[in-house]
Amino acid sequence: GCRDIDDALSCRALDADGHPGMLELGVHIADVTSFLHPETAMDAEACRRGTSTYLVQRRLDMLPKPLTEDICSLRGGVERLAFSVFFRFDAQTNLPVPGVSPRFTKSVIKSNAALTYAEAQTMMDDAGDDAPLTVDLRGINACARALRRRRLDAGALTLASPEVRFELDKETSDPLDVGMYVTREANQMVEEMMLLANVASAEAILKAYPSHALLRRHPTPAPRMFDPLLKACAASGVVIDVTSSRALADSLDAAVRPEDPYFNTLLRIVATRCMSQAVYCVSGAHAAPERVHYGLAAPLYTHFTSPIRRYADVVVHRLLNAALGLEKPDASLQDSEALRLVADNINMRHRNSQMAARASVELHTHIFFRKKAAETEARVIRVRANGIIVFVPKFGIEAPVLFDAPEESGVVDTAGAGAGRGSGAVLDEEAMTVTTSTGKVWRVFDALRVRIEIEELAARRSRLAIRILPDM
């Protein structure tokens, strides 16, 4: 299980404290900055690394393992230092009480249990389980549902980005099985609480330090960036409004096909690809309209909830420490240019970490299919003049299938060179179709069956090959 535990949640009724009908929800985050001090070798190295990197079979930590897995980790049943933020909720609406500000404080906590998402979900779903821990989980989940509804009503987007999970052999670390990561309501519960704490932290540090707060912004996409989505939807007879995040969210919610349950997920995958990534920035470098987080429909956002694995959160904790008067602000926190350099490095390291994670997934996918081929469903998500781009939901694979075989069944060419030339296919960019020389027409979002296998090449090379199977 996970050993680098950044966060914990708490819930208690406030009736005995003179606030009947109120709940206090606490978000408790590992207090890394009590052990990681500025101008030390460990801090310099953490700043250089910027983030932990999660590969299929290993984790490359930002901080030393004793801090990551023990001293800072909020493990169950042991006392740990935490940075806590408490919110007062109305037990009737399950929403924060208007006019009551979040309360930040340093704390010592002792978690009742360290649960996986699956364990938490099982407890909440068990109607016969009325243990205090389960009751607290259900209370937090009720508030998370209300927060999620409010956030989506404000225009927050529910996007889709395929995430693959491998089952590994304990002895050889070879993949035994591969599939898409399953998201449960327990995942959404924790996510909503983390979002709430992150927004509160952004507001607190910007109020204290208007010109040098470290924020996370997601730029509003330029209209032209949505062209691939708009073309694909027009070709499919779907109307999408991209004039605002709220309009886009409503359009995506309405774009369903009862006979094709996966269609909406495909649209959200394409919509996600149209947007730029969120980035860290220094508040003084951007006007208020430029600080927004488009995907979350939030005017302000930052990262506070994962200081074990993200250096940005360490900076935010230090800013909060100074804002609360818990410690003197380090000189680096008052130097906008130094903060900008830190933000630029974190952004670069985050991109590199994502690329490394994707490369690790590709490697293990290659190893998995070396031992056995598979035939499964796939969907067309783009069309090109020499082939189609397919997405395989079961394995989270996206790859080009080029029309390079005489029967134009197609094969993926991971090198992207040589294959597909002279295929005689005709691309219609407006209709988002490609017609092969045999007259077969492929449309975006078409369903098909494919065979996935490893193809051996000369010089002991190999490649992942995806071939279209003929219709039955």
C-alpha positions in Angstrom: 0.0 0.0 0.0 0.8 3.7 -0.1 3.4 4.7 2.5 3.9 8.4 1.6 0.6 9.5 3.2 0.2 13.3 2.8 -3.3 13.8 4.0 -6.0 12.8 6.6 -9.6 13.9 7.1 -11.7 14.4 10.2 -15.3 15.2 10.9 -17.1 16.0 14.2 -20.5 17.5 15.2 -20.3 20.9 16.9 -23.5 20.6 19.0 -21.5 20.3 22.2 -19.5 23.4 21.3 -22.6 25.6 21.1 -23.1 25.3 17.4 -26.0 23.0 16.9 -26.5 21.7 13.4 -22.9 22.4 12.5 -20.0 20.1 11.5 -16.3 20.8 11.6 -14.4 19.2 8.8 -10.7 19.0 9.1 -8.1 18.6 6.3 -4.8 17.6 7.8 -1.6 17.7 5.8 1.8 16.3 6.6 3.9 19.1 8.3 7.0 18.7 6.1 8.3 22.2 6.8 8.9 21.4 10.5 11.6 19.0 9.2 12.7 20.6 5.9 14.3 24.0 6.5 15.4 26.7 4.0 19.1 27.0 3.1 19.9 23.4 3.9 21.3 20.8 1.6 18.2 18.7 1.8 16.0 21.7 0.9 18.2 22.6 -2.1 17.9 19.0 -3.4 14.2 18.9 -2.8 13.8 22.2 -4.7 16.0 20.9 -7.5 13.9 17.7 -7.9 10.6 19.6 -7.6 8.4 16.5 -7.4 8.3 12.8 -6.7 8.0 10.7 -9.8 5.8 7.6 -9.9 6.9 4.9 -12.3 5.1 1.6 -12.7 7.4 -0.4 -10.5 9.0 2.3 -8.3 8.8 5.7 -6.8 11.5 8.3 -7.1 11.1 10.5 -4.0 11.6 14.2 -3.7 12.5 13.8 -0.1 14.6 11.1 1.8 12.7 7.9 2.5 12.8 8.3 6.3 10.8 11.6 5.9 8.6 10.3 3.1 7.5 7.0 4.6 7.8 7.5 8.3 8.5 10.8 10.0 6.2 12.9 7.9 3.8 10.2 6.7 0.4 10.4 8.4 0.2 6.7 9.1 -2.6 5.2 11.0 -2.3 4.7 14.8 0.7 7.0 15.4 1.0 10.6 16.3 2.3 12.9 13.6 2.8 16.7 13.1 0.3 18.2 10.7 -0.8 21.4 9.1 -4.5 21.5 9.5 -7.3 23.6 8.1 -10.8 23.4 9.6 -14.0 24.3 7.9 -17.4 24.8 9.5 -20.2 23.1 7.5 -24.0 23.3 7.8 -25.3 19.8 8.5 -28.5 20.6 6.6 -26.9 21.9 3.3 -23.6 20.0 3.7 -21.9 23.2 2.5 -19.5 25.6 4.3 -21.2 28.1 6.5 -21.2 31.5 4.7 -19.1 34.2 6.5 -17.0 31.7 8.5 -13.4 31.7 7.4 -11.3 28.5 7.3 -9.0 28.1 10.4 -5.4 27.2 9.7 -3.3 25.8 12.6 -0.4 23.5 13.3 -1.5 20.3 15.0 -0.6 16.8 16.3 -2.9 14.1 14.9 -3.3 10.4 15.4 -5.2 8.8 12.5 -7.7 6.1 13.4 -6.8 4.2 10.2 -4.9 4.5 7.0 -7.4 3.3 4.3 -7.2 2.6 0.6 -9.9 4.1 -1.5 -11.4 0.6 -2.0 -11.5 0.0 1.8 -13.1 3.4 2.4 -15.7 2.7 -0.3 -16.5 -0.7 1.1 -17.1 0.7 4.6 -19.4 3.5 3.3 -21.4 1.0 1.1 -21.9 -1.5 4.0 -25.4 -0.5 5.3 -24.8 -2.6 8.4 -21.6 -0.8 9.4 -22.3 1.9 11.9 -18.9 2.1 13.5 -17.8 5.7 14.4 -15.2 5.8 11.6 -17.7 4.7 9.0 -20.2 7.3 10.2 -17.5 10.0 9.9 -16.7 8.8 6.4 -20.3 9.1 5.4 -20.5 12.6 6.9 -17.5 13.7 4.9 -18.8 12.1 1.8 -22.1 13.9 2.1 -20.3 17.2 2.3 -18.1 16.2 -0.7 -21.1 15.5 -2.8 -22.6 18.9 -2.0 -19.2 20.6 -2.8 -18.9 18.7 -6.1 -22.4 19.7 -7.1 -21.7 23.4 -6.3 -18.4 23.2 -8.1 -19.9 21.7 -11.3 -22.8 24.2 -11.2 -20.1 27.0 -11.2 -18.7 25.6 -14.4 -15.9 23.2 -13.3 -15.1 20.6 -15.9 -15.2 16.8 -15.5 -12.5 15.8 -17.9 -11.0 12.4 -18.8 -7.4 11.3 -18.9 -6.8 7.6 -19.2 -4.7 6.2 -16.3 -3.4 2.7 -16.5 -2.7 0.3 -13.6 -0.5 -2.8 -13.7 -0.5 -5.9 -11.6 3.1 -6.9 -11.2 4.7 -10.2 -10.4 6.2 -9.9 -6.9 9.4 -11.8 -7.8 10.2 -10.6 -11.4 8.2 -7.2 -11.4 6.9 -8.3 -14.9 3.3 -7.2 -15.5 0.7 -9.9 -15.0 -2.3 -7.8 -16.0 -3.0 -4.3 -17.2 -6.2 -2.2 -17.1 -7.7 1.2 -16.6 -7.6 2.7 -13.1 -11.0 2.5 -11.4 -12.2 5.8 -9.8 -14.6 5.3 -6.9 -16.8 7.8 -5.0 -14.2 7.6 -2.2 -11.6 9.1 -4.6 -14.0 12.0 -5.4 -14.6 12.5 -1.6 -10.9 13.0 -1.0 -10.5 15.1 -4.1 -13.2 17.5 -3.1 -11.7 18.0 0.4 -8.2 18.6 -1.1 -9.7 21.1 -3.6 -11.4 22.9 -0.8 -8.2 23.2 1.2 -6.2 24.2 -1.8 -8.5 27.1 -2.7 -8.6 28.2 1.0 -4.8 28.2 1.0 -4.6 30.2 -2.2 -6.9 32.9 -0.8 -4.9 33.0 2.5 -1.4 33.4 0.9 -2.6 35.9 -1.7 -4.2 38.0 1.0 -1.0 38.0 3.1 1.4 38.3 0.1 -0.4 39.9 -2.9 2.7 40.1 -5.0 4.6 36.9 -4.3 2.1 34.1 -3.5 2.8 30.9 -5.4 -0.4 30.0 -7.3 -1.4 27.4 -9.8 -3.2 28.8 -12.9 -4.9 27.0 -15.8 -5.1 29.5 -18.7 -8.4 29.8 -20.5 -7.9 28.1 -23.8 -7.9 30.2 -27.0 -10.9 29.4 -29.2 -8.7 27.8 -31.9 -7.5 25.3 -29.4 -10.9 23.7 -29.4 -10.9 23.1 -33.2 -10.2 19.3 -33.0 -13.1 18.9 -30.5 -15.5 21.1 -32.5 -14.7 19.3 -35.8 -15.1 15.9 -34.2 -18.4 16.9 -32.6 -19.8 18.5 -35.8 -18.9 15.3 -37.7 -20.8 13.3 -35.1 -23.8 15.5 -35.0 -23.1 16.8 -31.5 -23.3 20.5 -30.6 -20.6 21.8 -28.3 -20.4 25.3 -26.8 -16.9 26.4 -25.8 -17.6 30.0 -25.1 -17.0 29.4 -21.3 -16.1 26.6 -19.0 -19.7 26.4 -17.8 -21.0 26.2 -21.4 -18.5 23.5 -22.2 -19.3 21.6 -19.1 -23.1 21.7 -19.9 -22.4 20.7 -23.5 -20.3 17.7 -22.5 -22.9 16.6 -19.9 -25.6 16.7 -22.6 -23.6 14.8 -25.2 -24.7 11.3 -24.5 -25.7 8.4 -26.6 -27.7 5.8 -24.8 -26.6 3.1 -27.2 -22.9 4.0 -26.7 -22.0 4.5 -23.0 -18.4 5.2 -23.8 -19.1 8.0 -26.3 -19.2 10.7 -23.6 -15.9 9.6 -22.1 -14.3 9.8 -25.6 -15.5 13.4 -25.9 -14.0 14.3 -22.6 -10.7 12.7 -23.6 -10.7 14.8 -26.8 -11.7 18.0 -24.8 -8.8 17.4 -22.3 -6.3 17.2 -25.2 -7.4 20.6 -26.4 -6.3 22.4 -23.2 -2.9 23.5 -22.1 -1.5 22.2 -18.8 -2.0 24.1 -15.5 1.2 25.8 -14.3 2.7 27.3 -11.2 3.2 31.1 -11.2 4.0 34.0 -8.9 0.9 36.2 -8.2 2.6 39.5 -9.0 3.4 38.4 -12.5 -0.2 38.1 -13.5 -3.4 40.2 -13.3 -6.4 38.7 -11.5 -8.1 37.4 -14.7 -4.9 35.5 -15.6 -4.7 33.7 -12.3 -7.9 31.7 -12.8 -7.9 27.9 -13.0 -10.1 27.3 -16.0 -10.7 23.5 -15.4 -11.8 24.0 -11.8 -13.7 27.2 -12.5 -11.8 28.7 -9.6 -10.6 32.3 -9.5 -7.7 31.3 -7.3 -5.9 28.0 -6.8 -2.7 26.6 -5.4 -1.3 23.3 -4.0 -1.2 22.8 -0.3 -2.1 19.2 0.2 1.0 17.1 -0.9 4.2 18.6 0.5 5.8 15.1 0.8 5.8 14.8 -3.0 5.6 18.4 -4.4 7.9 21.2 -3.6 5.3 23.8 -4.6 3.3 22.7 -1.5 6.4 23.2 0.6 6.6 26.8 -0.6 2.9 27.3 0.1 3.3 25.9 3.7 6.1 28.3 4.3 4.0 31.2 3.1 1.2 30.1 5.3 3.6 29.7 8.3 4.7 33.3 7.8 1.2 34.6 7.2 0.0 33.0 10.5 3.0 34.4 12.4 4.3 30.9 13.1 7.7 31.7 11.8 9.6 34.6 10.2 9.4 34.6 6.4 12.5 33.3 4.7 14.1 35.9 2.4 13.5 33.7 -0.6 9.7 34.0 0.0 9.9 37.8 -0.4 11.9 37.7 -3.6 9.5 37.5 -6.6 12.3 36.7 -9.0 13.6 33.9 -6.9 10.1 32.5 -6.6 9.6 32.7 -10.3 12.7 30.6 -10.9 11.4 28.1 -8.4 8.1 28.0 -10.1 9.7 27.6 -13.6 11.8 24.7 -12.3 8.8 23.0 -10.7 6.9 23.3 -13.9 9.7 21.8 -15.9 10.2 19.0 -13.4 6.5 18.2 -13.4 6.5 17.9 -17.2 9.5 15.6 -17.1 8.0 13.5 -14.3 4.8 13.0 -16.4 6.9 12.0 -19.5 8.9 9.6 -17.4 5.7 8.1 -16.0 4.2 7.7 -19.5 7.5 6.1 -20.7 7.3 3.6 -17.8 3.8 2.7 -18.8 4.8 2.2 -22.4 7.7 0.0 -21.4 5.6 -2.2 -19.2 2.8 -2.4 -21.8 5.5 -3.6 -24.3 6.6 -6.3 -21.8 3.0 -7.4 -21.1 2.1 -7.9 -24.8 5.4 -9.7 -25.5 4.1 -12.6 -23.5 0.6 -12.7 -25.0 -1.4 -11.0 -27.7 -4.9 -9.6 -27.1 -8.0 -8.9 -29.2 -10.3 -6.2 -27.9 -12.5 -3.2 -28.6 -11.0 0.1 -29.8 -12.3 3.5 -30.8 -11.2 5.9 -33.5 -10.3 9.3 -31.9 -8.6 11.0 -34.9 -8.3 10.4 -38.6 -5.2 11.1 -40.7 -4.4 10.9 -44.4 -2.5 7.7 -44.0 -4.4 6.0 -41.2 -6.3 6.5 -37.9 -5.5 7.1 -34.3 -7.2 4.5 -32.1 -7.7 4.4 -28.3 -8.0 1.0 -26.6 -10.1 1.6 -23.4 -9.3 -1.7 -21.8 -5.5 -1.1 -21.8 -5.4 2.7 -22.0 -3.4 2.5 -25.2 -3.5 5.3 -27.8 -1.6 4.7 -31.1 -1.7 5.3 -34.8 -2.9 2.5 -37.1 -1.4 3.2 -40.5 -2.7 1.9 -43.8 0.5 0.1 -44.8 -0.7 -3.4 -45.4 -2.2 -4.5 -48.7 -5.5 -5.3 -47.2 -5.3 -2.0 -45.3 -5.9 -3.6 -42.0 -3.3 -1.3 -40.5 -0.4 -1.7 -38.2 1.0 0.7 -35.6 4.4 2.1 -36.5 5.9 3.5 -33.4 8.7 5.1 -35.3 6.2 7.0 -37.4 8.3 6.8 -40.6 7.9 4.9 -43.8 4.6 3.3 -43.1 1.4 4.5 -44.6 2.9 6.0 -47.7 1.1 5.3 -51.0 -1.9 3.9 -49.2 -4.3 5.7 -51.5 -6.5 6.9 -48.6 -8.5 10.1 -48.9 -8.9 12.4 -45.9 -11.9 14.7 -45.5 -10.9 17.0 -42.7 -14.3 18.7 -42.4 -16.3 15.5 -42.2 -13.5 13.9 -40.1 -13.4 10.8 -42.2 -10.7 8.9 -44.1 -11.6 6.6 -47.0 -9.2 3.7 -47.8 -8.4 2.6 -51.4 -10.8 -0.3 -50.9 -13.7 2.1 -50.1 -13.8 1.6 -46.3 -14.7 4.8 -44.6 -13.4 5.5 -41.1 -15.1 8.2 -39.0 -14.0 9.7 -35.7 -15.5 7.8 -32.7 -16.1 4.7 -34.8 -15.9 1.4 -32.9 -13.6 -1.4 -34.1 -11.9 -4.6 -32.9 -8.1 -4.7 -32.9 -5.4 -7.3 -32.2 -2.5 -6.1 -30.1 0.8 -7.9 -30.2 4.6 -7.5 -30.2 6.1 -7.7 -33.7 9.7 -8.8 -33.9 11.9 -6.8 -36.2 15.5 -7.1 -37.5 18.5 -6.5 -35.3 16.6 -7.8 -32.2 14.3 -4.9 -32.3 10.5 -5.1 -31.7 7.5 -2.9 -31.7 3.9 -2.8 -30.5 1.7 -3.7 -33.4 -2.0 -2.9 -33.6 -4.0 -4.4 -36.4 -7.6 -3.9 -37.3 -9.6 -7.1 -37.3 -12.1 -7.7 -40.1 -15.8 -7.3 -39.3 -17.5 -10.5 -38.2 
